[in-house]
Amino acid sequence: MVEVEEEASSSNATALNYGKWDKLVLEDSDDDAPSKQKEPLLMQGKTYANHEADATLTDEFVKVMRSRLGKEKYPLSQRKLLARFIAVQHRGDEPSNVYRYADMCAMVAQFSDKLLRRSSVDLLCDLHKEMVKATESTDKSSPELARAQTVLEALNALEAITRHGNAPDFFEQARS
């Protein structure tokens, strides 16, 4: 009988290891998995590098518009405004452009009469079509198609805002 007690105490010692509780990290969260989505890029959180990247991308798309669409069909002021919209809605490495909703809402609030007109959507449609036509590569990772994708994302955002009517409400719904 003594042998049985020794075996029982030996198996209990290995079965009752509470060491896992020493490594427990308590978090005040209802989520089971941690979120990988970054917080939105708000105006007060933008760095000089963010502003410079937006300006560089704006200049790049002004040049793309000029080379793909010419100067005659759309006025320069409209091309510059839409190039700026393309830049501020650019998602970068994020999974969607909702990350940039504060910039988009600010632009729509300031320039709604110019951004939300049909000719703005037409310009973005024409630009995307011309960019895709000019691209010889079918490789989705090519820089040309990546820029065309950025234009398409701007077009989708602008059309969604136009149809919804209220940019902040639209992005709040999209974020949730």
Secondary structure, DSSP 8 states (H G I E B T S, - for coil): -HHHHHHHHHHHHHH---GGGGG------S-SS---------GGG--HHHHHHHHHHHHHHHHHHHHHHTTTSS-HHHHHHHHHHHHHH--TTSSSGGGGHHHHHHHHHHHHHHHTSHHHHHHHHHHHHHHHHH-----TTSHHHHHHHHHHHHHHHHHHHHHHS-HHHHHHHHH-
